[in-house]
Amino acid sequence: MAVRGFQPWADELAALQTDNFEVHPEQCVRVRHRQARCTRCADFCPTGAIQIGTALKVVPLRCAQCGLCLAACPTGVFGPKRPGDADIMAGLERAAQRSEQVVFACSLLLRKHRRMRSHPGLVELDCLGRLHESLLVGAVAAGARDVVLSDGLCERCTYEVGRKLANDRVATTRTLLDALGMEAAVRFSEQALPGMPALQDRGTERAAASATGPAGSWSRGQADGPRRCPRLCGI
């Protein structure tokens, strides 16, 4: 039950509810506890749909349903219905059955490198920041021995903040795997297919910009303007 006097926060959060996006305001610590100061949903919202200052402000029309708030929230306030965690888990389990290398890639990267769609272990997401530890560990439990987060466009994307969130999740996942005695690589890489721009394992740190790749391929060396996520621009 919401703390009396904090109902406006609950009502603001509820405004994000749609047919495809669930919101559970009663689980928000700012609704439940007067002294709570959590701002993670606003910190990781790339579109400004959630803003927290002296009060909470929600702008539903700005919500791209990218799922970053879901991954960032520690109490489960948000939950895209499609795809939900069960959908992503089912997809990665199928991918792990086809290949010991499971590759997570965003829709924009797959538009730029369509050959990646031929990878038997591919799992497509709106943003890598949508992943959390249970999904990454789940990929290993399903049989993957090499879990790759393909981040070739992250630093030039509107959703760049999702890369930071994914970075934290990868670090925690590695700790969990060590504690569980599960052997597998969980890493970032610019690409995941042979013959495409260089595969660089940067762990949880960014590497220097890569050199220009083969003709027709994209690399960080190309000065052709920032990339925007397809949810926002449709390109």
TISE-417416 format. One record per residue: z, x, y of N, C-alpha, C in turn; residue number from 1. Coordinates in steps of 0.1 Angstrom, whole numbers, plus 5000, padded with zeros to 4 digits. Example, Ala and Ser with C-alpha at 12.3 -4.5 7.8 and 13.67 -1.06 7.14 Angstrom:
{rec {5078, 5132, 4943}, {5078, 5123, 4955}, {5078, 5132, 4967}, 1} {rec {5071, 5128, 4978}, {5071, 5137, 4989}, {5079, 5129, 5000}, 2} 
END
This chain:
{rec {5000, 5009, 4988}, {5000, 5000, 5000}, {5000, 5009, 5012}, 1} {rec {4992, 5005, 5022}, {4992, 5013, 5035}, {5005, 5012, 5042}, 2} {rec {5009, 5023, 5049}, {5020, 5023, 5057}, {5018, 5014, 5069}, 3} {rec {5028, 5006, 5073}, {5026, 4997, 5084}, {5023, 5005, 5097}, 4} {rec {5013, 5001, 5104}, {5010, 5008, 5116}, {4998, 5017, 5114}, 5} {rec {4994, 5020, 5101}, {4983, 5028, 5098}, {4971, 5020, 5093}, 6} {rec {4972, 5007, 5093}, {4961, 4998, 5089}, {4948, 5001, 5096}, 7} {rec {4948, 5005, 5109}, {4935, 5008, 5115}, {4928, 5019, 5108}, 8} {rec {4935, 5029, 5103}, {4928, 5040, 5096}, {4922, 5034, 5083}, 9} {rec {4929, 5026, 5076}, {4924, 5020, 5064}, {4911, 5011, 5067}, 10} {rec {4912, 5004, 5078}, {4900, 4995, 5081}, {4888, 5004, 5085}, 11} {rec {4891, 5015, 5092}, {4880, 5024, 5096}, {4873, 5030, 5084}, 12} {rec {4881, 5035, 5075}, {4875, 5040, 5062}, {4867, 5030, 5054}, 13} {rec {4873, 5018, 5054}, {4866, 5007, 5046}, {4852, 5004, 5051}, 14} {rec {4850, 5008, 5064}, {4837, 5005, 5070}, {4825, 5013, 5063}, 15} {rec {4829, 5023, 5056}, {4819, 5031, 5049}, {4815, 5025, 5036}, 16} {rec {4822, 5015, 5031}, {4819, 5009, 5019}, {4805, 5002, 5019}, 17} {rec {4797, 5005, 5009}, {4783, 4999, 5007}, {4782, 4996, 4992}, 18} {rec {4770, 4990, 4989}, {4767, 4987, 4975}, {4767, 5000, 4966}, 19} {rec {4763, 5011, 4973}, {4762, 5024, 4965}, {4773, 5034, 4967}, 20} {rec {4783, 5030, 4976}, {4793, 5039, 4980}, {4807, 5033, 4980}, 21} {rec {4816, 5037, 4971}, {4829, 5031, 4971}, {4839, 5038, 4980}, 22} {rec {4848, 5031, 4986}, {4859, 5037, 4994}, {4872, 5031, 4990}, 23} {rec {4882, 5039, 4988}, {4895, 5034, 4985}, {4905, 5039, 4995}, 24} {rec {4906, 5032, 5007}, {4914, 5036, 5018}, {4929, 5038, 5014}, 25} {rec {4934, 5030, 5005}, {4948, 5031, 5001}, {4952, 5044, 4995}, 26} {rec {4942, 5052, 4991}, {4945, 5065, 4985}, {4945, 5077, 4996}, 27} {rec {4942, 5074, 5008}, {4941, 5084, 5018}, {4955, 5088, 5022}, 28} {rec {4958, 5101, 5023}, {4972, 5105, 5027}, {4975, 5102, 5041}, 29} {rec {4965, 5101, 5049}, {4967, 5097, 5063}, {4971, 5082, 5065}, 30} {rec {4967, 5074, 5055}, {4971, 5060, 5055}, {4985, 5059, 5048}, 31} {rec {4988, 5067, 5038}, {5000, 5066, 5031}, {5012, 5073, 5037}, 32} {rec {5010, 5084, 5044}, {5021, 5092, 5049}, {5020, 5095, 5064}, 33} {rec {5030, 5092, 5071}, {5030, 5093, 5086}, {5028, 5107, 5090}, 34} {rec {5033, 5117, 5083}, {5032, 5131, 5087}, {5020, 5138, 5082}, 35} {rec {5012, 5132, 5074}, {5000, 5138, 5068}, {4990, 5143, 5079}, 36} {rec {4984, 5154, 5077}, {4975, 5160, 5087}, {4961, 5163, 5081}, 37} {rec {4958, 5158, 5069}, {4946, 5162, 5062}, {4934, 5157, 5070}, 38} {rec {4924, 5166, 5071}, {4911, 5163, 5078}, {4899, 5167, 5070}, 39} {rec {4901, 5169, 5057}, {4890, 5174, 5049}, {4877, 5166, 5049}, 40} {rec {4878, 5153, 5049}, {4866, 5145, 5048}, {4858, 5147, 5061}, 41} {rec {4865, 5148, 5073}, {4858, 5150, 5085}, {4853, 5165, 5086}, 42} {rec {4861, 5174, 5081}, {4857, 5188, 5081}, {4844, 5191, 5074}, 43} {rec {4842, 5183, 5063}, {4830, 5186, 5055}, {4819, 5176, 5056}, 44} {rec {4821, 5166, 5065}, {4810, 5156, 5067}, {4799, 5162, 5076}, 45} {rec {4787, 5164, 5071}, {4776, 5171, 5078}, {4769, 5163, 5089}, 46} {rec {4772, 5150, 5089}, {4765, 5141, 5098}, {4773, 5135, 5109}, 47} {rec {4786, 5137, 5109}, {4795, 5132, 5119}, {4799, 5117, 5116}, 48} {rec {4797, 5113, 5104}, {4800, 5099, 5100}, {4815, 5096, 5100}, 49} {rec {4823, 5107, 5097}, {4837, 5107, 5098}, {4842, 5117, 5108}, 50} {rec {4850, 5112, 5118}, {4855, 5121, 5128}, {4870, 5118, 5130}, 51} {rec {4877, 5129, 5130}, {4892, 5128, 5132}, {4896, 5136, 5144}, 52} {rec {4902, 5129, 5154}, {4908, 5136, 5165}, {4922, 5131, 5167}, 53} {rec {4925, 5124, 5178}, {4938, 5118, 5179}, {4938, 5105, 5170}, 54} {rec {4926, 5100, 5167}, {4925, 5088, 5158}, {4913, 5091, 5149}, 55} {rec {4911, 5082, 5140}, {4900, 5082, 5131}, {4888, 5074, 5136}, 56} {rec {4876, 5080, 5136}, {4864, 5072, 5140}, {4854, 5073, 5129}, 57} {rec {4849, 5062, 5125}, {4839, 5062, 5114}, {4826, 5056, 5120}, 58} {rec {4815, 5062, 5117}, {4802, 5058, 5122}, {4793, 5055, 5109}, 59} {rec {4793, 5043, 5104}, {4787, 5041, 5091}, {4772, 5044, 5091}, 60} {rec {4765, 5042, 5102}, {4751, 5044, 5103}, {4747, 5059, 5101}, 61} {rec {4757, 5068, 5104}, {4754, 5082, 5102}, {4756, 5087, 5088}, 62} {rec {4762, 5078, 5079}, {4766, 5082, 5066}, {4753, 5084, 5057}, 63} {rec {4751, 5096, 5052}, {4739, 5099, 5043}, {4742, 5097, 5028}, 64} {rec {4755, 5093, 5025}, {4759, 5092, 5011}, {4756, 5105, 5003}, 65} {rec {4759, 5116, 5009}, {4756, 5129, 5003}, {4767, 5132, 4993}, 66} {rec {4779, 5127, 4994}, {4790, 5129, 4984}, {4799, 5141, 4988}, 67} {rec {4797, 5147, 4999}, {4805, 5159, 5003}, {4820, 5154, 5005}, 68} {rec {4822, 5142, 5011}, {4835, 5138, 5013}, {4842, 5135, 5000}, 69} {rec {4835, 5130, 4990}, {4841, 5128, 4977}, {4846, 5142, 4971}, 70} {rec {4837, 5152, 4972}, {4841, 5165, 4966}, {4852, 5172, 4974}, 71} {rec {4853, 5169, 4987}, {4863, 5175, 4996}, {4877, 5168, 4995}, 72} {rec {4877, 5155, 4993}, {4889, 5147, 4994}, {4898, 5150, 4981}, 73} {rec {4910, 5154, 4984}, {4919, 5157, 4973}, {4926, 5145, 4966}, 74} {rec {4924, 5133, 4972}, {4931, 5121, 4966}, {4921, 5110, 4962}, 75} {rec {4908, 5113, 4961}, {4899, 5104, 4955}, {4896, 5091, 4964}, 76} {rec {4895, 5093, 4977}, {4892, 5081, 4986}, {4878, 5076, 4984}, 77} {rec {4869, 5086, 4982}, {4854, 5083, 4983}, {4848, 5084, 4969}, 78} {rec {4837, 5076, 4967}, {4831, 5077, 4954}, {4817, 5071, 4954}, 79} {rec {4806, 5079, 4955}, {4793, 5073, 4954}, {4791, 5066, 4940}, 80} {rec {4786, 5055, 4940}, {4784, 5048, 4927}, {4772, 5053, 4920}, 81} {rec {4761, 5057, 4927}, {4749, 5062, 4921}, {4744, 5074, 4929}, 82} {rec {4744, 5086, 4924}, {4750, 5089, 4911}, {4765, 5092, 4912}, 83} {rec {4773, 5086, 4903}, {4787, 5089, 4902}, {4789, 5101, 4893}, 84} {rec {4802, 5105, 4892}, {4805, 5117, 4884}, {4801, 5115, 4869}, 85} {rec {4802, 5103, 4864}, {4798, 5100, 4850}, {4783, 5102, 4849}, 86} {rec {4775, 5099, 4859}, {4760, 5101, 4858}, {4757, 5116, 4858}, 87} {rec {4764, 5123, 4867}, {4761, 5138, 4868}, {4766, 5144, 4855}, 88} {rec {4777, 5140, 4850}, {4782, 5146, 4837}, {4772, 5144, 4826}, 89} {rec {4767, 5132, 4825}, {4757, 5128, 4815}, {4745, 5137, 4816}, 90} {rec {4740, 5139, 4828}, {4729, 5147, 4831}, {4731, 5161, 4827}, 91} {rec {4742, 5167, 4831}, {4744, 5181, 4827}, {4747, 5183, 4812}, 92} {rec {4752, 5173, 4806}, {4754, 5174, 4791}, {4740, 5174, 4784}, 93} {rec {4731, 5166, 4789}, {4717, 5166, 4783}, {4711, 5180, 4786}, 94} {rec {4713, 5185, 4799}, {4707, 5198, 4802}, {4712, 5209, 4793}, 95} {rec {4726, 5208, 4790}, {4732, 5219, 4782}, {4727, 5218, 4768}, 96} {rec {4723, 5206, 4763}, {4717, 5205, 4750}, {4703, 5211, 4749}, 97} {rec {4696, 5211, 4760}, {4683, 5217, 4760}, {4683, 5232, 4763}, 98} {rec {4693, 5237, 4770}, {4693, 5251, 4774}, {4707, 5256, 4776}, 99} {rec {4709, 5269, 4773}, {4722, 5275, 4776}, {4724, 5278, 4790}, 100} {rec {4713, 5278, 4798}, {4714, 5280, 4812}, {4712, 5266, 4819}, 101} {rec {4723, 5262, 4826}, {4722, 5249, 4834}, {4721, 5253, 4848}, 102} {rec {4711, 5247, 4855}, {4708, 5251, 4869}, {4710, 5238, 4877}, 103} {rec {4718, 5239, 4887}, {4720, 5229, 4897}, {4712, 5232, 4909}, 104} {rec {4704, 5223, 4914}, {4695, 5225, 4925}, {4695, 5212, 4934}, 105} {rec {4694, 5214, 4947}, {4693, 5202, 4955}, {4678, 5197, 4956}, 106} {rec {4677, 5185, 4960}, {4664, 5178, 4961}, {4654, 5186, 4970}, 107} {rec {4659, 5191, 4981}, {4650, 5198, 4991}, {4645, 5211, 4985}, 108} {rec {4653, 5218, 4978}, {4648, 5231, 4971}, {4638, 5228, 4961}, 109} {rec {4640, 5217, 4953}, {4630, 5213, 4943}, {4617, 5208, 4949}, 110} {rec {4617, 5203, 4961}, {4605, 5200, 4968}, {4597, 5212, 4972}, 111} {rec {4605, 5223, 4976}, {4598, 5235, 4980}, {4593, 5243, 4968}, 112} {rec {4600, 5242, 4957}, {4597, 5250, 4945}, {4596, 5240, 4933}, 113} {rec {4585, 5234, 4932}, {4583, 5223, 4922}, {4583, 5229, 4908}, 114} {rec {4580, 5241, 4906}, {4580, 5247, 4893}, {4594, 5247, 4887}, 115} {rec {4604, 5247, 4895}, {4617, 5246, 4890}, {4620, 5234, 4881}, 116} {rec {4612, 5223, 4884}, {4614, 5211, 4876}, {4611, 5213, 4861}, 117} {rec {4604, 5224, 4858}, {4601, 5226, 4844}, {4612, 5233, 4836}, 118} {rec {4623, 5237, 4844}, {4634, 5243, 4837}, {4641, 5233, 4828}, 119} {rec {4643, 5235, 4815}, {4650, 5225, 4806}, {4664, 5222, 4810}, 120} {rec {4671, 5232, 4817}, {4685, 5229, 4820}, {4687, 5225, 4834}, 121} {rec {4677, 5220, 4841}, {4678, 5216, 4855}, {4686, 5203, 4857}, 122} {rec {4695, 5203, 4867}, {4703, 5191, 4871}, {4701, 5190, 4886}, 123} {rec {4695, 5179, 4891}, {4692, 5177, 4905}, {4703, 5170, 4912}, 124} {rec {4707, 5175, 4924}, {4717, 5169, 4932}, {4712, 5167, 4946}, 125} {rec {4719, 5159, 4954}, {4716, 5158, 4969}, {4721, 5171, 4976}, 126} {rec {4732, 5176, 4971}, {4738, 5188, 4977}, {4747, 5195, 4967}, 127} {rec {4747, 5209, 4967}, {4755, 5216, 4958}, {4770, 5213, 4961}, 128} {rec {4773, 5210, 4973}, {4787, 5207, 4977}, {4792, 5195, 4969}, 129} {rec {4784, 5187, 4963}, {4788, 5175, 4956}, {4795, 5179, 4943}, 130} {rec {4793, 5191, 4938}, {4800, 5195, 4926}, {4815, 5198, 4928}, 131} {rec {4822, 5196, 4918}, {4836, 5200, 4918}, {4840, 5206, 4904}, 132} {rec {4852, 5211, 4903}, {4856, 5219, 4891}, {4853, 5212, 4878}, 133} {rec {4856, 5199, 4877}, {4855, 5192, 4865}, {4841, 5192, 4860}, 134} {rec {4831, 5191, 4869}, {4817, 5191, 4865}, {4813, 5205, 4861}, 135} {rec {4817, 5215, 4868}, {4813, 5229, 4865}, {4819, 5233, 4851}, 136} {rec {4832, 5230, 4849}, {4838, 5233, 4836}, {4832, 5224, 4826}, 137} {rec {4828, 5212, 4829}, {4822, 5203, 4820}, {4809, 5209, 4815}, 138} {rec {4801, 5215, 4823}, {4789, 5221, 4819}, {4791, 5232, 4809}, 139} {rec {4801, 5240, 4810}, {4805, 5250, 4801}, {4810, 5244, 4788}, 140} {rec {4818, 5234, 4789}, {4823, 5227, 4777}, {4812, 5221, 4769}, 141} {rec {4801, 5217, 4776}, {4789, 5211, 4769}, {4780, 5221, 4763}, 142} {rec {4783, 5234, 4765}, {4775, 5244, 4758}, {4768, 5254, 4767}, 143} {rec {4768, 5252, 4780}, {4762, 5262, 4789}, {4769, 5275, 4789}, 144} {rec {4761, 5286, 4789}, {4767, 5299, 4790}, {4764, 5306, 4803}, 145} {rec {4755, 5300, 4810}, {4751, 5305, 4824}, {4749, 5293, 4833}, 146} {rec {4758, 5291, 4842}, {4758, 5279, 4851}, {4754, 5285, 4865}, 147} {rec {4742, 5281, 4869}, {4736, 5286, 4881}, {4736, 5275, 4892}, 148} {rec {4741, 5279, 4904}, {4739, 5270, 4916}, {4728, 5276, 4924}, 149} {rec {4717, 5270, 4925}, {4705, 5276, 4932}, {4706, 5272, 4947}, 150} {rec {4709, 5283, 4955}, {4712, 5280, 4969}, {4702, 5286, 4979}, 151} {rec {4689, 5287, 4975}, {4679, 5294, 4983}, {4678, 5289, 4997}, 152} {rec {4681, 5276, 5000}, {4679, 5270, 5013}, {4692, 5266, 5020}, 153} {rec {4703, 5269, 5014}, {4716, 5264, 5019}, {4718, 5268, 5033}, 154} {rec {4716, 5281, 5036}, {4721, 5285, 5050}, {4712, 5280, 5061}, 155} {rec {4701, 5273, 5057}, {4692, 5268, 5068}, {4691, 5252, 5067}, 156} {rec {4700, 5247, 5060}, {4700, 5232, 5057}, {4711, 5225, 5066}, 157} {rec {4708, 5213, 5070}, {4717, 5205, 5077}, {4731, 5204, 5070}, 158} {rec {4730, 5204, 5057}, {4742, 5203, 5049}, {4748, 5217, 5045}, 159} {rec {4746, 5227, 5054}, {4751, 5240, 5051}, {4766, 5240, 5047}, 160} {rec {4774, 5231, 5053}, {4788, 5231, 5050}, {4791, 5229, 5036}, 161} {rec {4781, 5222, 5029}, {4783, 5220, 5015}, {4783, 5233, 5006}, 162} {rec {4776, 5243, 5011}, {4776, 5256, 5005}, {4790, 5262, 5005}, 163} {rec {4797, 5261, 5016}, {4811, 5266, 5016}, {4820, 5258, 5006}, 164} {rec {4818, 5245, 5006}, {4826, 5237, 4996}, {4823, 5242, 4982}, 165} {rec {4810, 5243, 4979}, {4806, 5248, 4965}, {4812, 5262, 4962}, 166} {rec {4812, 5270, 4972}, {4817, 5284, 4971}, {4832, 5283, 4966}, 167} {rec {4840, 5275, 4972}, {4854, 5273, 4969}, {4855, 5268, 4954}, 168} {rec {4846, 5259, 4951}, {4847, 5253, 4938}, {4843, 5263, 4927}, 169} {rec {4833, 5271, 4930}, {4830, 5281, 4920}, {4841, 5291, 4918}, 170} {rec {4848, 5295, 4928}, {4859, 5305, 4927}, {4870, 5299, 4918}, 171} {rec {4873, 5286, 4921}, {4884, 5279, 4913}, {4879, 5277, 4899}, 172} {rec {4867, 5274, 4897}, {4862, 5272, 4883}, {4863, 5285, 4875}, 173} {rec {4860, 5296, 4881}, {4861, 5309, 4874}, {4875, 5311, 4870}, 174} {rec {4885, 5308, 4878}, {4899, 5310, 4875}, {4903, 5301, 4863}, 175} {rec {4898, 5288, 4863}, {4901, 5279, 4853}, {4895, 5283, 4839}, 176} {rec {4882, 5288, 4840}, {4876, 5293, 4828}, {4883, 5305, 4822}, 177} {rec {4888, 5314, 4830}, {4896, 5325, 4825}, {4909, 5320, 4819}, 178} {rec {4915, 5311, 4825}, {4928, 5306, 4820}, {4926, 5298, 4806}, 179} {rec {4914, 5292, 4805}, {4911, 5284, 4793}, {4905, 5293, 4782}, 180} {rec {4902, 5306, 4785}, {4896, 5314, 4776}, {4881, 5311, 4773}, 181} {rec {4875, 5304, 4782}, {4861, 5300, 4780}, {4852, 5311, 4787}, 182} {rec {4842, 5316, 4779}, {4834, 5327, 4784}, {4820, 5321, 4789}, 183} {rec {4818, 5322, 4801}, {4805, 5317, 4807}, {4804, 5323, 4821}, 184} {rec {4792, 5324, 4826}, {4789, 5328, 4840}, {4788, 5316, 4848}, 185} {rec {4794, 5316, 4860}, {4792, 5305, 4870}, {4789, 5312, 4883}, 186} {rec {4777, 5310, 4888}, {4772, 5319, 4899}, {4762, 5312, 4908}, 187} {rec {4760, 5318, 4919}, {4750, 5314, 4929}, {4737, 5322, 4927}, 188} {rec {4726, 5317, 4929}, {4713, 5324, 4928}, {4703, 5318, 4937}, 189} {rec {4694, 5326, 4943}, {4684, 5320, 4952}, {4673, 5312, 4944}, 190} {rec {4670, 5317, 4932}, {4661, 5310, 4923}, {4665, 5311, 4909}, 191} {rec {4659, 5303, 4900}, {4663, 5303, 4886}, {4651, 5304, 4876}, 192} {rec {4639, 5307, 4881}, {4628, 5308, 4872}, {4621, 5321, 4873}, 193} {rec {4617, 5327, 4862}, {4610, 5340, 4863}, {4597, 5339, 4871}, 194} {rec {4593, 5349, 4878}, {4581, 5349, 4886}, {4582, 5342, 4899}, 195} {rec {4594, 5337, 4903}, {4596, 5331, 4916}, {4605, 5341, 4924}, 196} {rec {4607, 5338, 4937}, {4615, 5348, 4945}, {4627, 5353, 4938}, 197} {rec {4631, 5365, 4941}, {4641, 5373, 4933}, {4654, 5365, 4930}, 198} {rec {4658, 5366, 4918}, {4670, 5360, 4913}, {4681, 5370, 4917}, 199} {rec {4690, 5366, 4927}, {4701, 5374, 4931}, {4714, 5367, 4928}, 200} {rec {4722, 5374, 4920}, {4736, 5369, 4918}, {4745, 5374, 4928}, 201} {rec {4750, 5365, 4937}, {4758, 5369, 4948}, {4773, 5365, 4946}, 202} {rec {4776, 5359, 4934}, {4789, 5355, 4931}, {4793, 5345, 4942}, 203} {rec {4805, 5347, 4948}, {4809, 5338, 4959}, {4807, 5344, 4973}, 204} {rec {4799, 5354, 4974}, {4796, 5360, 4987}, {4781, 5359, 4990}, 205} {rec {4778, 5358, 5002}, {4764, 5358, 5007}, {4758, 5372, 5006}, 206} {rec {4746, 5373, 5003}, {4739, 5386, 5003}, {4731, 5387, 5016}, 207} {rec {4725, 5399, 5019}, {4716, 5400, 5030}, {4704, 5392, 5027}, 208} {rec {4697, 5388, 5038}, {4685, 5380, 5037}, {4675, 5387, 5028}, 209} {rec {4668, 5379, 5019}, {4659, 5385, 5009}, {4645, 5388, 5016}, 210} {rec {4638, 5397, 5010}, {4624, 5400, 5015}, {4615, 5388, 5013}, 211} {rec {4604, 5388, 5020}, {4594, 5378, 5018}, {4589, 5378, 5004}, 212} {rec {4588, 5366, 4997}, {4584, 5365, 4983}, {4569, 5364, 4982}, 213} {rec {4564, 5361, 4970}, {4550, 5360, 4967}, {4543, 5350, 4976}, 214} {rec {4530, 5351, 4978}, {4523, 5342, 4986}, {4525, 5327, 4982}, 215} {rec {4528, 5319, 4992}, {4530, 5305, 4989}, {4545, 5302, 4986}, 216} {rec {4554, 5312, 4985}, {4568, 5309, 4983}, {4576, 5311, 4996}, 217} {rec {4587, 5305, 4996}, {4596, 5306, 5008}, {4606, 5317, 5006}, 218} {rec {4609, 5323, 5016}, {4620, 5333, 5016}, {4627, 5332, 5030}, 219} {rec {4640, 5338, 5030}, {4647, 5338, 5042}, {4641, 5346, 5053}, 220} {rec {4631, 5354, 5050}, {4624, 5362, 5060}, {4614, 5354, 5068}, 221} {rec {4611, 5342, 5064}, {4601, 5334, 5071}, {4607, 5327, 5083}, 222} {rec {4602, 5329, 5094}, {4607, 5323, 5106}, {4600, 5310, 5109}, 223} {rec {4602, 5300, 5101}, {4595, 5288, 5103}, {4604, 5276, 5106}, 224} {rec {4615, 5279, 5112}, {4624, 5268, 5116}, {4634, 5264, 5105}, 225} {rec {4644, 5257, 5109}, {4655, 5253, 5100}, {4650, 5242, 5090}, 226} {rec {4656, 5242, 5078}, {4653, 5231, 5069}, {4663, 5220, 5070}, 227} {rec {4659, 5208, 5070}, {4668, 5197, 5071}, {4668, 5189, 5057}, 228} {rec {4679, 5184, 5054}, {4680, 5177, 5041}, {4671, 5165, 5041}, 229} {rec {4665, 5162, 5029}, {4656, 5150, 5029}, {4663, 5137, 5031}, 230} {rec {4676, 5136, 5029}, {4683, 5124, 5032}, {4683, 5121, 5047}, 231} {rec {4682, 5131, 5055}, {4683, 5129, 5069}, {4669, 5129, 5076}, 232} {rec {4659, 5136, 5070}, {4646, 5136, 5077}, {4635, 5131, 5068}, 233} {rec {4636, 5130, 5055}, {4626, 5125, 5047}, {4614, 5134, 5045}, 234} {rec {4615, 5147, 5048}, {4604, 5156, 5046}, {4605, 5163, 5033}, 235} 
END
